[in-house]
């Protein structure tokens, strides 16, 4: 390890392959040598918890907007307001004054569904019917007469013609309930093309993380979000992108997309598209012996050591290094115990 790997308080240091992990033992002290010139100051070895963090910028909002398009004949007669939430079975729009409801799923409907057909799209429709409270059929991949009967009942409740046939142009499929972000269609337009854009219904923090920092983040690690009013809210990293995006300007670093979930939505107030600071908590070493980074000395053989000071004498003791954080470093070695005095610059 190069001494230049050691940085000042507040920085995150990746110790690299040469840095030992928690729990390794020391390699024994160097032959004691009386120091003619003692260090100008000393500091005690402290047992504590080190936390490796990185501050990055992010944006608090509802996530990336997704477009909704429709097809088929007819005229748009109603569209929802931006900011409204559309749930399963609720109308996304109205065509010829008839509702076009939302079904939840990931498979786009690509054919008319009627009795006698089988497939994953059938199961998706039956899952939705069951979730909406319709009964009398088995949720499977077969569109039976019982399925058609449930579809007719649903159509009747919506004020649609009771055909028992499900036309993909008559519904919108999305993975979850959504929040309308913007309206791109207009009442009176012929159906066809983009209607609106939507996002999820809960706010998240989106981070464009420089690729150089990607080793510091993974799904499940904790984060602390500082809002524009300086209030701090806990969060959890839920997704880490694997595709790097080039910087927008020459010299800008490539980035990956990171998403942080915030459990306490009420703590966010009414903020949307707000800049925030996120402290990523990438690693923690609990109950370890630490010294100030400045106490480290490089031995001729490349190992690190600290100068243990006892009374009016001091000698170098080789140490194995662990985590760096907050200006301190985890150490292990002979004679290294809590309270041991080590030399540091004044």
C-alpha positions in Angstrom: 0.0 0.0 0.0 1.3 3.5 -0.9 1.2 6.1 1.8 -0.7 8.3 -0.5 -3.7 6.0 0.1 -4.2 7.8 3.4 -6.5 10.8 3.3 -7.8 13.5 5.7 -10.9 13.4 8.0 -14.2 13.0 6.2 -12.9 11.2 3.2 -13.5 7.6 2.3 -10.5 5.5 1.7 -10.5 2.1 -0.1 -7.6 0.3 1.6 -7.1 -2.0 -1.5 -5.7 -5.5 -1.5 -2.9 -4.7 0.8 -5.2 -3.6 3.7 -6.0 -6.4 6.1 -9.5 -7.2 7.1 -11.1 -7.1 10.6 -9.8 -9.8 13.0 -6.3 -10.4 11.6 -3.5 -10.4 14.1 -0.3 -8.4 14.3 3.0 -9.7 13.0 5.0 -8.9 16.1 6.7 -5.7 17.1 9.9 -4.5 15.5 13.1 -4.8 17.7 12.6 -2.1 20.4 14.8 1.0 19.8 15.0 3.9 22.1 14.0 7.1 20.3 16.5 9.9 20.8 13.8 12.3 19.7 10.3 11.4 21.0 7.3 12.4 18.8 6.0 15.9 19.5 2.7 14.6 20.7 0.9 11.4 21.4 -2.6 10.0 21.1 -4.3 7.0 22.7 -5.4 3.9 20.9 -9.2 4.1 21.0 -11.7 1.3 20.7 -14.6 2.6 18.6 -16.9 2.0 15.6 -15.7 3.3 12.2 -18.2 4.1 9.5 -17.2 4.6 5.9 -19.3 7.2 4.2 -19.5 9.2 1.0 -21.6 12.4 0.4 -23.2 12.7 -3.0 -25.8 14.9 -4.6 -29.3 13.5 -5.5 -32.8 14.6 -6.5 -35.9 13.8 -4.5 -38.9 13.1 -6.6 -41.2 10.3 -7.8 -38.8 8.7 -10.2 -38.4 8.5 -13.9 -41.5 9.3 -16.0 -42.9 6.6 -18.2 -45.2 7.3 -21.2 -48.7 5.8 -21.7 -50.0 5.3 -25.2 -53.3 4.0 -26.5 -54.5 2.6 -29.8 -57.8 1.8 -31.5 -60.7 3.9 -32.8 -62.5 6.6 -30.9 -62.2 10.1 -29.4 -60.6 11.1 -26.1 -63.3 12.5 -23.9 -61.6 12.6 -20.5 -58.1 12.7 -19.1 -56.9 12.7 -15.4 -55.3 15.7 -13.7 -51.5 15.8 -13.2 -50.6 14.7 -9.7 -53.6 12.3 -9.5 -53.1 8.6 -8.6 -54.6 5.9 -10.8 -55.0 2.5 -9.2 -56.0 -0.9 -10.4 -59.4 -0.9 -12.1 -59.6 2.9 -12.2 -59.9 4.8 -15.5 -56.7 6.1 -17.1 -58.8 8.0 -19.7 -62.2 7.8 -21.4 -62.7 6.9 -25.0 -66.0 7.8 -26.5 -67.0 8.6 -22.9 -66.3 5.0 -21.8 -63.6 4.3 -19.2 -60.3 2.7 -20.2 -59.2 1.0 -16.9 -55.8 0.2 -15.5 -54.7 -3.4 -15.1 -51.6 -4.2 -13.1 -49.0 -6.5 -14.7 -45.8 -6.5 -16.8 -47.0 -8.3 -19.9 -48.6 -6.0 -22.5 -51.9 -7.4 -23.8 -51.4 -8.2 -27.4 -54.5 -10.0 -28.5 -58.2 -10.2 -27.9 -58.9 -12.6 -25.1 -61.9 -14.9 -25.3 -63.1 -18.4 -24.2 -60.8 -21.2 -25.3 -57.5 -19.2 -25.2 -54.5 -20.0 -22.9 -51.4 -18.1 -21.9 -49.7 -15.8 -19.5 -51.8 -12.9 -20.6 -54.9 -14.8 -19.5 -53.4 -15.4 -16.0 -52.6 -11.7 -15.8 -56.2 -10.7 -16.5 -57.5 -13.3 -14.1 -55.1 -12.0 -11.4 -56.6 -8.6 -11.8 -60.2 -9.7 -11.8 -59.6 -11.6 -8.6 -57.9 -8.6 -7.0 -60.9 -6.5 -8.0 -63.2 -8.9 -6.1 -64.7 -10.9 -9.0 -65.2 -14.7 -8.4 -66.5 -17.8 -10.0 -63.4 -18.7 -12.0 -60.0 -20.3 -11.3 -56.9 -18.1 -11.6 -54.8 -20.0 -14.1 -53.7 -19.6 -17.7 -57.0 -20.7 -19.3 -59.7 -18.3 -20.4 -62.9 -20.4 -19.7 -66.6 -19.6 -19.9 -66.3 -18.8 -16.2 -63.6 -16.2 -17.0 -65.8 -14.7 -19.7 -68.7 -14.5 -17.2 -66.5 -12.6 -14.8 -65.3 -10.2 -17.6 -68.9 -9.5 -18.5 -69.8 -8.7 -14.9 -66.7 -6.3 -14.8 -67.7 -4.7 -18.1 -71.2 -4.2 -16.8 -69.9 -2.5 -13.7 -67.8 -0.1 -15.8 -70.7 0.7 -18.1 -69.0 -1.1 -21.0 -70.7 -3.5 -23.5 -71.1 -6.9 -22.0 -69.1 -9.0 -24.5 -67.0 -11.2 -22.3 -64.1 -10.5 -24.6 -61.2 -8.4 -23.5 -59.8 -6.1 -26.1 -56.2 -4.9 -25.4 -57.2 -1.4 -26.8 -59.7 -1.1 -24.0 -57.3 -1.3 -21.1 -53.9 0.1 -20.0 -51.4 -2.2 -18.3 -48.7 -0.9 -15.9 -46.6 -2.7 -13.3 -48.1 -0.7 -10.3 -50.6 2.0 -9.5 -49.1 5.3 -10.7 -49.1 9.0 -10.3 -49.8 11.1 -13.4 -46.9 13.4 -14.1 -48.0 15.2 -17.2 -50.8 15.1 -19.8 -49.7 15.0 -23.4 -53.0 14.1 -25.1 -56.0 16.5 -25.4 -59.7 15.9 -25.0 -61.2 15.8 -28.4 -58.2 14.1 -30.0 -58.6 10.8 -31.9 -57.3 7.9 -29.8 -53.8 6.8 -30.7 -50.4 8.0 -29.6 -49.1 9.2 -26.2 -51.7 10.2 -23.6 -49.7 11.0 -20.5 -46.6 10.2 -18.5 -46.5 8.6 -15.0 -44.2 7.8 -12.2 -44.5 5.7 -9.0 -46.6 6.9 -6.2 -43.8 7.2 -3.6 -40.9 9.5 -3.6 -37.4 8.3 -4.0 -34.0 9.9 -4.3 -32.2 9.4 -7.6 -28.4 9.7 -7.7 -26.1 9.9 -10.7 -23.1 8.3 -9.0 -19.7 8.7 -10.6 -18.4 5.3 -11.7 -15.3 5.7 -9.6 -17.5 5.5 -6.5 -19.5 2.4 -7.5 -17.6 0.1 -5.1 -19.0 2.1 -2.2 -22.7 1.3 -2.9 -24.8 -1.8 -3.1 -28.5 -2.6 -2.6 -29.4 -2.6 1.1 -26.9 -0.2 2.5 -28.2 2.7 4.6 -28.2 6.3 3.6 -29.0 9.6 5.3 -30.7 12.2 3.2 -30.3 15.9 4.0 -33.3 17.9 2.7 -33.2 21.6 1.6 -34.3 22.7 5.1 -31.4 20.8 6.6 -33.7 18.1 8.0 -32.2 14.6 7.9 -34.2 11.5 6.8 -33.1 7.9 6.7 -33.2 5.9 3.5 -32.0 2.6 2.0 -30.4 2.0 -1.4 -32.7 -0.2 -3.4 -31.2 -0.3 -6.9 -27.8 0.2 -8.4 -27.5 0.5 -12.1 -25.0 -1.6 -14.1 -24.8 0.6 -17.2 -22.6 3.6 -17.2 -23.9 6.9 -18.7 -21.3 9.3 -20.2 -21.1 12.8 -18.7 -23.1 15.5 -20.4 -20.1 17.8 -20.8 -16.5 17.1 -21.7 -14.6 16.1 -18.6 -17.7 15.1 -16.6 -17.4 11.6 -15.2 -19.4 8.6 -16.4 -22.2 7.8 -13.9 -24.5 4.9 -12.9 -28.0 5.3 -11.6 -28.7 4.7 -7.9 -32.1 4.8 -6.2 -32.7 5.4 -2.5 -36.0 4.5 -0.9 -37.4 6.6 1.9 -39.8 4.8 4.2 -41.1 7.8 6.1 -42.8 9.7 3.2 -44.5 12.1 5.6 -41.1 13.4 6.7 -40.5 14.6 3.1 -43.4 17.2 3.3 -44.5 18.3 -0.1 -41.1 18.3 -1.8 -40.8 17.1 -5.4 -37.8 17.5 -7.7 -35.8 18.9 -4.9 -32.0 18.8 -4.7 -30.7 16.8 -1.7 -27.4 15.6 -0.2 -27.1 11.9 0.5 -24.6 10.3 2.8 -24.0 6.7 1.7 -23.0 4.5 4.6 -21.0 1.9 2.7 -19.3 -0.1 5.5 -19.0 -0.2 9.3 -16.4 -1.8 11.5 -17.7 -2.2 15.0 -15.7 -2.2 18.3 -12.3 -2.0 16.7 -9.0 -0.5 17.9 -8.1 2.7 16.0 -5.4 5.3 15.8 -5.2 8.7 14.0 -4.2 8.2 10.4 -1.3 10.6 11.0 0.2 8.1 13.5 1.1 5.6 10.7 4.8 5.2 9.6 6.0 3.2 6.6 8.8 0.7 7.4 11.6 -0.1 5.0 10.0 -3.4 4.1 6.7 -1.6 3.1 4.7 -2.5 6.2 3.0 0.0 8.4 3.9 0.8 12.0 3.0 3.1 14.8 5.5 4.5 17.4 4.4 3.2 20.8 5.5 5.6 23.5 6.0 4.5 27.1 7.4 7.0 29.5 10.4 8.7 28.0 11.0 6.1 25.3 9.3 5.0 22.1 9.7 2.2 19.6 8.0 1.2 16.3 5.4 -1.6 16.3 4.3 -3.1 13.0 0.5 -3.0 12.6 -2.0 -4.5 10.2 -4.6 -2.0 8.8 -8.3 -2.3 8.4 -10.9 0.4 7.6 -10.1 4.0 7.2 -12.8 6.5 8.2 -13.1 10.0 9.7 -9.4 10.5 10.0 -8.8 7.3 11.9 -7.7 3.8 10.8 -8.3 0.4 12.3 -5.1 -1.3 13.5 -4.1 -4.7 15.0 -0.7 -5.7 16.3 1.4 -6.7 19.3 1.3 -4.2 22.1 -1.7 -2.5 20.5 -4.4 -2.2 23.2 -7.0 0.4 24.1 -5.2 3.3 25.9 -1.7 2.6 24.4 -0.1 5.9 23.5 1.2 6.4 20.0 3.2 9.2 18.5 1.5 11.8 16.2 2.5 15.1 14.7 1.8 18.1 16.9 
